[in-house]
């Protein structure tokens, strides 16, 4: 590895070199805190000892084919220094120091037509950055078409630098500003490490921890991929990496969580890797074999290169990551791998918003035939709801999912007899988990109240029950979307949630020893009711409410007061045998209805193991 190290002042760096930040690099990510820290550190050093040097760390570059130095590490600092010099120039316009800054930030020449040309010493090539530094230099506002998180941070950083100079001048007289500028140009030092190849630069980058945003596994993974690329692969993989970052950003997916699930879904993560000295990147002592911590993602990939083939086939590895990221985002949105609506994944999204462990299994199973995938998603919804409803520690589940993923990959890879193999899988793994919690599930469902569930979860439960009743009534086998029940309805309290004093007193008089508030929130007192109907009934008594319930299209609500009867031995008759209707509404009625809903819940959240 050939290295050329140079100690450079800011003046020499910008005066003697042209830097290029390639499009695959991370955009500008410094927030106000990092910018202010840089300002404070350098100003403090200047005020304490203006003759001393301030070391700003190293930057890693390699010489591109066209001549500029491509920045591998240090672009946050170089970009920040550029904007600080722009702020100094604007403050000192019309003076010699402003002209000096101009000559450092730009080089001038003449083209064949005899026209003067100007070239910036720092070029940002990532999207939306076109001419952005020049616009800041010229004092132009950010255009709406260029407004992204990164460009807003750039303009925000410039504004902070400009404000700091004005503040410095206010407290230390105007002549002190050029002196601070001189300290920045001549006493702030960078060590420039230049390599002969991008791969060598990226290897050095992995070991650096200079000022800036600390490297995370996503950064390190990117560099591991890019340093192994051939020239022919570079543009294609660079495009795939940008698609990955944009995709995760668009769907607000945490990159590190996705990478963890990707690895555990795609590979046998119980494999210990080639480095026996390094602390094991697999968390086996407390979470179980196969679980990878976020901080060990890069270590696992690095140590298991023969499994991932990232060095020998980086383009293939990148394509697999992107494929899985697309699938992951679809699953999280309630879609299958092809972007088609999946009612069961959508149900999980509705009823368990913060739960994501199931995505690991779905990734492992992504290549199942569509019908088999949806069947597995249906069973997975049951398992997830058991864990979420009972608030079971998810730490218990994750190592099991990592182990189960290996078997799912094998089933998905061979299309022969997939359904029976999936049934066996569910019987082997899901069923023991559900059976171990069934009594607790039914016990809690029999007493649960509104206060024990999030509103979205409560609506999910009531919608699933309403959906079950509609399917049972019609004999339908395919589930429709719960949106048909949740979007058009409100949670209706049969005993009014906000009663009149007379209603509260009457209930507590008729139900001796009972507190109204304890019963109004019970699941047995709740149902879904169309918004249009719900608005019309207010806090009327039960006798008037049942007239409104009769107008509901949801049979579970309609049946509170009366059944529809149509023939003998019909699906509707069998449903009526599961339900109850009521002529009066009191604590006993609420208890009875909650018992009915608990029986429904046992049927709804049950595994199909036949």
LOBASE-128222 format. One line per 4 residues: for each residue x, y, z of C-alpha. Coordinates in nm, 2 decimals. Layout:
REM LOBASE-128222
X Y Z | ...
END
This chain:
REM LOBASE-128222
0.00 0.00 0.00 | 0.15 0.33 -0.11 | 0.08 0.63 0.12 | 0.17 0.99 0.09
0.11 1.19 0.41 | 0.13 1.57 0.42 | 0.08 1.82 0.70 | -0.13 2.09 0.55
-0.27 2.42 0.68 | -0.62 2.51 0.57 | -0.46 2.77 0.35 | -0.24 2.51 0.18
-0.51 2.25 0.15 | -0.75 2.48 -0.03 | -0.48 2.68 -0.21 | -0.29 2.38 -0.35
-0.54 2.11 -0.40 | -0.88 2.05 -0.56 | -1.11 1.80 -0.38 | -1.40 1.60 -0.51
-1.66 1.43 -0.30 | -1.79 1.14 -0.51 | -2.16 1.07 -0.54 | -2.15 0.74 -0.34
-2.03 0.93 -0.03 | -2.25 1.03 0.25 | -2.41 1.37 0.21 | -2.36 1.66 0.45
-2.48 1.54 0.79 | -2.34 1.78 1.05 | -2.61 1.94 1.27 | -2.58 2.26 1.47
-2.41 2.08 1.75 | -2.11 1.96 1.54 | -2.08 2.30 1.37 | -2.08 2.49 1.70
-1.83 2.25 1.85 | -1.59 2.32 1.56 | -1.64 2.70 1.60 | -1.59 2.69 1.98
-1.28 2.47 1.97 | -1.10 2.68 1.71 | -1.20 3.01 1.86 | -1.10 2.89 2.21
-0.76 2.78 2.09 | -0.70 3.12 1.91 | -0.80 3.32 2.22 | -0.59 3.10 2.45
-0.27 3.09 2.23 | -0.29 3.24 1.89 | 0.06 3.12 1.80 | -0.02 2.75 1.86
-0.15 2.50 1.61 | -0.48 2.33 1.62 | -0.50 1.98 1.48 | -0.82 1.90 1.30
-0.75 1.54 1.23 | -0.67 1.35 0.91 | -0.84 1.34 0.58 | -0.81 1.04 0.35
-0.80 1.09 -0.03 | -0.70 0.92 -0.35 | -0.60 1.07 -0.68 | -0.88 1.03 -0.94
-0.82 0.97 -1.30 | -0.91 1.33 -1.39 | -0.68 1.49 -1.13 | -0.88 1.60 -0.83
-0.84 1.43 -0.50 | -1.14 1.21 -0.42 | -1.23 1.24 -0.06 | -1.30 0.92 0.12
-1.29 1.06 0.48 | -1.31 1.42 0.58 | -1.57 1.57 0.36 | -1.78 1.69 0.66
-1.48 1.90 0.78 | -1.37 2.02 0.44 | -1.72 2.13 0.35 | -1.76 2.30 0.69
-1.43 2.48 0.65 | -1.53 2.59 0.30 | -1.86 2.75 0.43 | -1.67 2.91 0.72
-1.44 3.08 0.47 | -1.74 3.19 0.27 | -1.88 3.35 0.58 | -1.55 3.53 0.65
-1.55 3.65 0.29 | -1.90 3.80 0.31 | -1.81 3.97 0.64 | -1.49 4.11 0.49
-1.60 4.21 0.14 | -1.40 4.49 -0.02 | -1.09 4.41 0.18 | -0.77 4.22 0.11
-0.85 3.92 0.32 | -1.18 3.87 0.12 | -0.97 3.87 -0.21 | -0.73 3.61 -0.05
-1.02 3.38 0.04 | -1.16 3.41 -0.31 | -0.82 3.28 -0.45 | -0.82 2.99 -0.21
-1.18 2.88 -0.28 | -1.16 2.91 -0.66 | -0.89 2.88 -0.92 | -0.92 3.09 -1.24
-0.82 3.02 -1.60 | -0.90 3.09 -1.96 | -1.08 2.87 -2.20 | -1.00 2.84 -2.58
-1.25 3.11 -2.65 | -1.06 3.36 -2.44 | -1.32 3.36 -2.16 | -1.23 3.35 -1.79
-1.32 3.03 -1.62 | -1.36 2.96 -1.25 | -1.32 2.62 -1.08 | -1.42 2.55 -0.71
-1.16 2.39 -0.49 | -1.43 2.16 -0.35 | -1.68 1.98 -0.57 | -1.98 1.79 -0.42
-2.11 1.53 -0.66 | -2.40 1.38 -0.47 | -2.76 1.45 -0.58 | -2.90 1.80 -0.53
-2.56 1.94 -0.45 | -2.49 2.08 -0.80 | -2.34 2.43 -0.77 | -2.46 2.44 -0.41
-2.13 2.56 -0.27 | -2.10 2.83 -0.54 | -2.45 2.95 -0.45 | -2.35 2.98 -0.08
-2.03 3.16 -0.19 | -2.24 3.40 -0.40 | -2.48 3.46 -0.11 | -2.78 3.31 -0.30
-3.08 3.16 -0.12 | -3.15 2.79 -0.13 | -3.38 2.70 -0.42 | -3.69 2.50 -0.34
-3.60 2.23 -0.59 | -3.27 2.17 -0.41 | -3.42 2.17 -0.06 | -3.34 1.84 0.11
-3.23 1.74 0.45 | -2.86 1.77 0.35 | -2.89 2.10 0.16 | -3.08 2.25 0.45
-2.81 2.14 0.69 | -2.55 2.30 0.45 | -2.73 2.63 0.46 | -2.79 2.60 0.83
-2.42 2.55 0.89 | -2.33 2.85 0.68 | -2.57 3.06 0.88 | -2.42 2.94 1.20
-2.07 3.03 1.08 | -2.18 3.38 0.97 | -2.36 3.44 1.30 | -2.05 3.34 1.50
-1.83 3.58 1.30 | -2.07 3.87 1.37 | -2.08 3.78 1.74 | -1.70 3.76 1.75
-1.67 4.10 1.59 | -1.93 4.25 1.83 | -1.74 4.14 2.14 | -1.38 4.18 2.01
-1.37 4.47 1.77 | -1.36 4.46 1.39 | -0.98 4.42 1.35 | -0.99 4.09 1.54
-1.19 3.91 1.26 | -0.90 3.91 1.01 | -0.67 3.78 1.29 | -0.91 3.49 1.36
-0.92 3.43 0.98 | -0.54 3.41 0.98 | -0.54 3.16 1.26 | -0.80 2.95 1.07
-0.59 2.96 0.75 | -0.24 2.92 0.89 | -0.27 2.74 1.23 | -0.55 2.49 1.18
-0.38 2.18 1.06 | -0.49 1.87 0.86 | -0.30 1.56 0.79 | -0.37 1.46 0.43
-0.33 1.08 0.36 | -0.32 1.02 -0.01 | -0.34 0.66 -0.14 | -0.29 0.53 -0.50
-0.63 0.35 -0.51 | -0.98 0.38 -0.37 | -0.95 0.04 -0.21 | -0.65 0.14 -0.01
-0.82 0.46 0.10 | -1.12 0.27 0.21 | -0.91 0.02 0.41 | -0.76 0.32 0.60
-1.10 0.48 0.64 | -1.23 0.18 0.84 | -0.98 0.24 1.11 | -1.02 0.61 1.15
-1.21 0.79 1.43 | -1.15 1.15 1.36 | -1.38 1.45 1.43 | -1.71 1.40 1.26
-2.00 1.16 1.27 | -1.86 0.83 1.40 | -1.87 0.55 1.15 | -2.15 0.31 1.18
-2.20 -0.03 1.02 | -2.38 0.11 0.72 | -2.08 0.34 0.64 | -1.84 0.05 0.70
-2.04 -0.19 0.49 | -2.05 0.06 0.20 | -1.68 0.09 0.21 | -1.63 -0.28 0.23
-1.84 -0.32 -0.08 | -1.68 -0.03 -0.28 | -1.32 -0.13 -0.21 | -1.38 -0.47 -0.37
-1.54 -0.34 -0.69 | -1.39 -0.36 -1.03 | -1.41 -0.05 -1.26 | -1.68 -0.22 -1.46
-1.90 -0.28 -1.16 | -1.85 0.06 -0.99 | -2.12 0.27 -1.16 | -2.38 -0.01 -1.13
-2.32 -0.07 -0.76 | -2.30 0.30 -0.68 | -2.65 0.33 -0.83 | -2.77 0.03 -0.62
-2.63 0.18 -0.30 | -2.80 0.51 -0.37 | -3.13 0.32 -0.43 | -3.08 0.14 -0.10
-3.02 0.46 0.10 | -3.31 0.64 -0.07 | -3.54 0.35 -0.02 | -3.47 0.32 0.36
-3.50 0.70 0.39 | -3.83 0.71 0.20 | -3.99 0.45 0.42 | -3.83 0.58 0.74
-3.66 0.24 0.80 | -3.36 0.23 1.04 | -3.07 0.10 0.83 | -2.91 -0.09 1.12
-3.22 -0.27 1.21 | -3.27 -0.37 0.85 | -2.91 -0.49 0.82 | -2.95 -0.71 1.14
-3.26 -0.87 1.00 | -3.11 -0.91 0.66 | -2.81 -1.10 0.79 | -3.02 -1.32 1.02
-3.27 -1.39 0.75 | -3.02 -1.45 0.47 | -2.73 -1.64 0.64 | -2.66 -1.89 0.90
-2.55 -1.64 1.17 | -2.46 -1.91 1.41 | -2.15 -1.94 1.19 | -1.85 -1.81 1.40
-1.64 -1.67 1.12 | -1.28 -1.69 1.04 | -1.15 -1.47 1.32 | -1.13 -1.67 1.64
-0.96 -1.39 1.83 | -1.22 -1.12 1.78 | -1.50 -1.10 2.03 | -1.78 -1.30 1.89
-2.02 -1.08 1.68 | -2.30 -1.32 1.76 | -2.48 -1.26 2.09 | -2.50 -1.62 2.22
-2.48 -1.59 2.60 | -2.79 -1.38 2.68 | -3.00 -1.36 2.36 | -2.93 -1.69 2.20
-2.73 -1.83 1.90 | -2.76 -1.64 1.58 | -2.86 -1.29 1.72 | -2.64 -1.01 1.59
-2.61 -0.69 1.78 | -2.61 -0.36 1.58 | -2.25 -0.29 1.68 | -2.14 -0.63 1.55
-2.30 -0.61 1.21 | -1.98 -0.51 1.03 | -1.76 -0.75 1.24 | -1.99 -1.04 1.14
-1.98 -0.95 0.77 | -1.60 -0.90 0.78 | -1.54 -1.23 0.96 | -1.78 -1.43 0.74
-1.67 -1.31 0.39 | -1.66 -1.67 0.26 | -2.03 -1.69 0.35 | -2.13 -1.34 0.21
-1.88 -1.34 -0.08 | -1.86 -0.96 -0.04 | -1.49 -0.95 -0.15 | -1.52 -1.19 -0.44
-1.87 -1.09 -0.56 | -1.95 -0.74 -0.42 | -2.20 -0.66 -0.69 | -2.40 -0.98 -0.62
-2.40 -0.91 -0.25 | -2.52 -0.55 -0.31 | -2.80 -0.67 -0.53 | -2.91 -0.92 -0.26
-2.91 -0.64 0.00 | -3.12 -0.42 -0.23 | -3.36 -0.70 -0.31 | -3.41 -0.77 0.06
-3.45 -0.40 0.14 | -3.73 -0.37 -0.12 | -3.90 -0.68 0.03 | -3.85 -0.55 0.39
-4.01 -0.21 0.31 | -4.30 -0.38 0.13 | -4.36 -0.61 0.42 | -4.35 -0.32 0.67
-4.62 -0.15 0.46 | -4.85 -0.45 0.46 | -4.75 -0.57 0.11 | -4.60 -0.89 -0.03
-4.27 -0.90 -0.21 | -4.44 -0.80 -0.54 | -4.61 -0.50 -0.38 | -4.95 -0.66 -0.37
-5.17 -0.61 -0.06 | -5.13 -0.88 0.20 | -5.41 -0.86 0.46 | -5.22 -1.04 0.73
-4.90 -0.83 0.71 | -5.13 -0.52 0.70 | -5.30 -0.65 1.02 | -4.97 -0.68 1.20
-4.89 -0.33 1.09 | -5.22 -0.21 1.24 | -5.22 -0.41 1.56 | -4.85 -0.42 1.65
-4.70 -0.09 1.52 | -4.37 -0.10 1.71 | -4.32 -0.48 1.65 | -4.08 -0.56 1.38
-3.92 -0.90 1.46 | -4.16 -1.08 1.22 | -3.99 -0.90 0.93 | -3.69 -1.13 0.99
-3.90 -1.44 0.92 | -4.08 -1.27 0.62 | -3.74 -1.19 0.47 | -3.63 -1.55 0.51
-3.96 -1.67 0.35 | -3.97 -1.40 0.07 | -3.93 -1.65 -0.21 | -4.22 -1.88 -0.11
-4.50 -1.91 -0.36 | -4.75 -1.63 -0.31 | -5.02 -1.85 -0.16 | -4.78 -2.01 0.08
-4.63 -1.68 0.18 | -4.97 -1.54 0.26 | -5.06 -1.85 0.46 | -4.74 -1.81 0.67
-4.82 -1.44 0.72 | -5.16 -1.54 0.85 | -5.00 -1.77 1.11 | -4.74 -1.51 1.20
-5.01 -1.26 1.27 | -5.14 -1.49 1.54 | -4.80 -1.54 1.70 | -4.72 -1.17 1.69
-5.06 -1.07 1.85 | -5.00 -1.32 2.13 | -4.67 -1.16 2.21 | -4.79 -0.80 2.18
-5.12 -0.85 2.36 | -4.96 -1.02 2.66 | -4.65 -0.79 2.65 | -4.42 -1.09 2.64
-4.05 -0.99 2.64 | -3.95 -0.98 2.28 | -3.59 -1.07 2.38 | -3.72 -1.42 2.43
-3.85 -1.43 2.08 | -3.56 -1.29 1.87 | -3.31 -1.58 1.91 | -3.58 -1.82 1.82
-3.67 -1.63 1.50 | -3.30 -1.63 1.40 | -3.30 -2.01 1.43 | -3.63 -2.05 1.26
-3.52 -1.84 0.97 | -3.27 -2.11 0.86 | -3.55 -2.36 0.82 | -3.77 -2.11 0.64
-3.50 -2.04 0.39 | -3.47 -2.41 0.31 | -3.85 -2.44 0.26 | -3.86 -2.13 0.04
-3.57 -2.26 -0.17 | -3.75 -2.58 -0.27 | -4.10 -2.54 -0.41 | -4.19 -2.91 -0.36
-4.47 -2.96 -0.11 | -4.42 -2.62 0.05 | -4.76 -2.61 0.23 | -4.71 -2.93 0.42
-4.36 -2.83 0.52 | -4.49 -2.49 0.64 | -4.76 -2.67 0.84 | -4.49 -2.88 1.00
-4.29 -2.57 1.06 | -4.58 -2.39 1.24 | -4.66 -2.70 1.44 | -4.30 -2.73 1.55
-4.23 -2.37 1.63 | -4.54 -2.14 1.65 | -4.78 -2.38 1.82 | -4.57 -2.44 2.14
-4.53 -2.06 2.18 | -4.91 -2.00 2.14 | -5.01 -2.30 2.36 | -4.78 -2.19 2.64
-4.96 -1.85 2.65 | -5.31 -1.95 2.57 | -5.45 -1.95 2.92 | -5.29 -1.61 2.99
-5.43 -1.48 2.66 | -5.79 -1.59 2.74 | -5.77 -1.47 3.09 | -5.66 -1.13 2.99
-5.91 -1.11 2.70 | -6.18 -1.19 2.95 | -6.11 -0.88 3.17 | -5.92 -0.64 2.94
-6.03 -0.28 2.93 | -5.96 0.02 2.70 | -5.70 0.16 2.94 | -5.48 -0.15 2.89
-5.45 -0.11 2.51 | -5.33 0.16 2.28 | -5.62 0.31 2.08 | -5.49 0.16 1.75
-5.46 -0.18 1.91 | -5.81 -0.16 2.05 | -5.95 -0.07 1.71 | -5.75 -0.36 1.56
-5.91 -0.61 1.80 | -6.26 -0.48 1.75 | -6.21 -0.47 1.37 | -6.08 -0.83 1.36
-6.39 -0.94 1.56 | -6.62 -0.75 1.32 | -6.44 -0.89 1.02 | -6.47 -1.24 1.16
-6.84 -1.20 1.21 | -6.89 -1.08 0.85 | -6.68 -1.37 0.71 | -6.87 -1.62 0.92
-7.20 -1.48 0.82 | -7.12 -1.50 0.45 | -6.90 -1.81 0.45 | -6.61 -1.61 0.29
-6.27 -1.76 0.32 | -6.05 -1.47 0.21 | -5.99 -1.19 0.45 | -6.06 -0.83 0.33
-5.87 -0.53 0.46 | -5.94 -0.42 0.82 | -5.95 -0.07 0.67 | -6.31 -0.15 0.57
-6.39 -0.15 0.94 | -6.16 0.10 1.09 | -6.17 0.39 0.85 | -6.55 0.43 0.85
-6.61 0.36 1.22 | -6.55 0.49 1.57 | -6.51 0.29 1.90 | -6.86 0.31 2.05
-6.91 0.28 2.42 | -7.25 0.12 2.49 | -7.24 0.26 2.84 | -7.15 0.62 2.74
-6.78 0.70 2.80 | -6.88 1.05 2.93 | -7.21 0.99 3.11 | -7.44 1.24 3.26
-7.45 1.24 3.64 | -7.79 1.08 3.62 | -7.66 0.79 3.40 | -7.37 0.73 3.64
-7.58 0.73 3.95 | -7.84 0.50 3.80 | -7.58 0.25 3.69 | -7.41 0.24 4.03
-7.74 0.22 4.21 | -7.86 -0.08 3.99 | -7.51 -0.25 4.01 | -7.43 -0.23 4.38
-7.06 -0.19 4.46 | -6.97 -0.12 4.09 | -6.79 0.19 3.97 | -6.92 0.32 3.64
-6.57 0.41 3.51 | -6.45 0.05 3.57 | -6.72 -0.09 3.34 | -6.74 0.18 3.07
-6.40 0.09 2.94 | -6.43 -0.29 2.95 | -6.40 -0.46 2.61 | -6.75 -0.60 2.65
-6.89 -0.25 2.65 | -6.72 -0.16 2.33 | -6.81 -0.21 1.96 | -6.74 -0.05 1.63
-7.01 0.18 1.49 | -7.01 0.37 1.17 | -6.91 0.74 1.22 | -7.23 0.87 1.06
-7.45 0.67 1.30 | -7.23 0.73 1.60 | -7.25 1.11 1.56 | -7.63 1.09 1.58
-7.68 0.90 1.90 | -7.48 1.09 2.16 | -7.53 0.98 2.52 | -7.88 0.83 2.49
-7.98 0.52 2.69 | -7.95 0.16 2.58 | -8.31 0.13 2.45 | -8.24 0.42 2.20
-7.89 0.30 2.11 | -8.00 -0.04 1.99 | -8.22 0.13 1.73 | -7.90 0.28 1.59
-7.71 -0.05 1.62 | -7.98 -0.21 1.40 | -7.88 0.03 1.12 | -7.52 -0.08 1.13
-7.37 -0.28 0.84 | -7.15 -0.46 1.09 | -7.32 -0.77 1.21 | -7.13 -0.79 1.54
-7.28 -0.45 1.63 | -7.62 -0.53 1.49 | -7.64 -0.85 1.69 | -7.62 -0.67 2.03
-7.99 -0.62 2.01 | -8.12 -0.88 1.77 | -8.02 -1.16 1.52 | -8.09 -1.18 1.16
-8.24 -1.53 1.09 | -8.22 -1.68 0.74 | -8.28 -2.05 0.70 | -8.16 -2.36 0.88
-7.81 -2.49 0.90 | -7.66 -2.18 0.74 | -7.34 -2.00 0.81 | -7.55 -1.72 0.96
-7.72 -1.96 1.20 | -7.39 -2.11 1.31 | -7.26 -1.75 1.37 | -7.57 -1.66 1.58
-7.49 -1.96 1.81 | -7.16 -1.79 1.90 | -7.31 -1.45 1.97 | -7.56 -1.31 2.22
-7.81 -1.03 2.21 | -7.94 -0.82 2.51 | -8.26 -0.66 2.62 | -8.09 -0.45 2.89
-7.74 -0.32 2.96 | -7.58 -0.35 3.30 | -7.26 -0.50 3.45 | -7.38 -0.86 3.40
-7.45 -0.78 3.03 | -7.10 -0.64 2.99 | -6.95 -0.94 3.15 | -7.16 -1.18 2.93
-7.06 -0.99 2.61 | -6.69 -0.99 2.71 | -6.71 -1.37 2.76 | -6.86 -1.40 2.41
-6.59 -1.18 2.26 | -6.33 -1.39 2.44 | -6.47 -1.70 2.27 | -6.45 -1.52 1.94
-6.09 -1.42 2.01 | -5.99 -1.78 2.07 | -6.12 -1.87 1.72 | -5.98 -1.56 1.55
-5.63 -1.58 1.69 | -5.57 -1.95 1.63 | -5.32 -2.13 1.42 | -5.41 -2.34 1.12
-5.21 -2.66 1.18 | -5.41 -2.90 0.96
END
